[in-house]
Structures are given as C-alpha cells and as structure tokens.
C-alpha cells in the first residue's frame, strides 16, 4: 500500500495467488487457507441435466414463457421504482437530490445504460443467478462515478477473517475488458439474493433444477407431439415372422412416409398382413393441461409472483386480483427493495444517510380511488393544491393558490378553545 493510498483511505485487496478452498470431511475449510469462497452452499452447479433428461440452464429456463414473464414483470416493475438518497435526522427524511450519489442511482449509472436498463439487469441477475455484481469506478477523491455490471458467472466472492478486524470480502472477477484480478469490496458492488451463508446468494436455477426440468421436458413432449402431426405412437403388427433387419427397415420407412408436418394427411397403404393401431393413451388421460397449469404455479412460487401476473387466471376473481396486486408490492417486491437499498447504503451512503425506495406509483390504484384519496387529504389540510395536482401529473398552479392548505372549520387543536363562529349575516 502506497503513501497516496494511505492518504486517501484506500484499502486494496491482497495480491495473493488465489487458492481453492479445501473441504475436510466435516465440510470445514482448512485453517491454512486464508481466503475462502462462499462455502458449501455455493457448490451446486447452475447448469446441468435434470432427472427428466433435459438440460437446465439459464437459456433453457428462459425459453419457458412463464419464466420469461415472471422475470420480466419482477425486473421491470422493480426498475420503475426510484431509489432516493436521503439524509435522516430529527426533522425527518430529506431527499438529497443534488448529491452525486442521488444522480448515480436515479440518473445515469454509466455511459452505456439508462437507469431503467441498469436496474432491470440488476434484478434479473438476482432472480436468475442469485447475485448482482457491478464494478465501481471512482474519481480522484474516491467518489463513485460509474457502475458497470459484471457477469455473475465471472465473479467469485472470497472472504478473509481476522479476529481483530472481523470479516472482509474480496472478489476474484473478470472485467468487461477481459482483465482479471482480485478486488476489494469497495471496488465491487455486490447485491446478494437469498443466502444461506450471508456471503453469496443462492442460484434459483441450480436449486430448483428438477422443477424447471419438468416444465422443459413437458414443453419438449408437446413439441414432439405436434411434430408428429398430433398423432400418438403407432404399432404395426402382423402374423408373419419378420427379421430384425426388416423391422428396422419398416420402422424407418413408416417414419419417412407418415411422420412429420410435411406428411400430414398421407394415406397409409399396408400389405403382407400388416395392421396399424394407435396407442390408447391420450393427452387428456395424461392430464397434460392440468400438468402444465401446475408447472406454471410452481414457476410463480419460485420467484414469488402472483399467478395472475404471469397470466394464470384459472382461479382468479376480480376481487382477489386487486388484493394480490397489493401483496405483490408488499411481500414480493418489498424484500427486493430492502435488499438493494440496504446494500447500496452499506457500500456508498455517508453517515446519517440511507437509500429508500418510493413505490407510491405502484400503490395509486384506479382513478376513482386516487381521486377520493387525494380529495380527503386536500379537505383535511394535509396537502396543498399543487401537491394534489402532482398526483395526476398536472402542472402546478403556483403562488398562494397552489401552496395554501385548507383548514376544516369544524375542527380545532386538541386542548384549545373552539374558534369563534363567523358572522353568517349578509
């Protein structure tokens, strides 16, 4: 560490050669290894075959429409909500709009992406990989000026523990320019999803591989079914003796003549006593529709999305959809808001400051409900005319008219005498 690093308070990661963790029989890491990876909970591969025989990875999982919609709705709605940088004191919470950190999170995080694009990929990485990583570019005064997303598969969190200073995190990462290195936690913004070790998020695709594999296998079955003109398997029978070579030739000839979309409707002419019979099993008997419906519900459970948001409406009613939409903001997006805001505050916020999401746009409801709510606030003297107009994206009136608050005549401050009645004579 140089003199300039000491002066500016920089803390660089040790330039030690990376050593792989050594797991003993009990699952513990060897004490001789100073730097440890995330632990046993990160050892499950994020890609591989499921018991259903299909390959499960990010690409094949996203090929399922329900998965694509679940990720799209969660990441898109999350990206819409602004994350304000605020100072908190005895007078309340104050937005620090002029602070560079506020502009970084709500303006342009880098030259290549808009705020919406950056926050959308942030949430998508958490949902699909369990972790989001961004390289933090800083100016000469060590202030963050740009955030560049890193490939989650190209970053390995490492930890170091010291009894005096506690636990520290470092990251072995590959940057977008292809260079690699070990970086201190101040250089990498890491937002971990649900975690079992507090250091690295759990990869949903890896841990729910079998559930996704069932859906991918079912989709593959449906594709093969329609590729065969929607016909069930055929059995060819005869009383004559047929050699194995002849069986293979007949099977290949039948596939070439009567299978596939191009042969739909072809007439089969059989000879030598051959008879064709279709398998009696049907998609209805196999409850294909019910199976696919349950798989959509499993996908909704995997990411905590109300079924109606991924267009599974078999059990929906007008009443419960409205309630589920409110629960979506509170119970499903709420933890993501807290996770990202707390991580940003931990990495960037000054003392006495924090980050706060404002989901009020998602909670406005229908026009009539909004109008009644704003009217009640206006009549109670809680908001001004301009603040009420702002809820409907109307231009402010300005001046005394827009800034005045009404005071109900039939109310007074508790413990004080009622105001004198006004003379009603004309």
Buried (B, 14 or more C-beta within 10 A) or exposed (E): EEEEEEEEEBEBBEEEEEBEBEEEEEEEBEEEEBBBBBBBBBEEEBBEEBEBEBBBBBEBBBEBBBBBBBBBBBBBBBBEBBBBBBBEEEEEEEBBEEBBBBBBBBEBBBEEBEBEBBBBBBBBBBBBBBBBBBBBEBEEEEEBBBBBBBEBEEBBBBBBEEEEEEEBBBBBBBBEEEEEEBBBBBBBBBBBBEBBBEBBBBBBBBBBBEBBBBBBBBBBBEEEBEEBBEEEEBEBEEEEEEEEEEEEEBEEEBEEEBBEEEBEEEEEEEEEEBEEEEEEEEBEEEEBEEBBBBBBBBBBEBBBBBBBBBEBEEEBEEEEBEEBBEBBBEEBBBEBBEBBBBBBBBBBBEEEBBBBBBBEEBEEEEEEEBEEBBEEBBEEEEBBBBBBBBBEEEEBBEEEEBEEEEEEEEEEEEEEEEEEEEEEEE
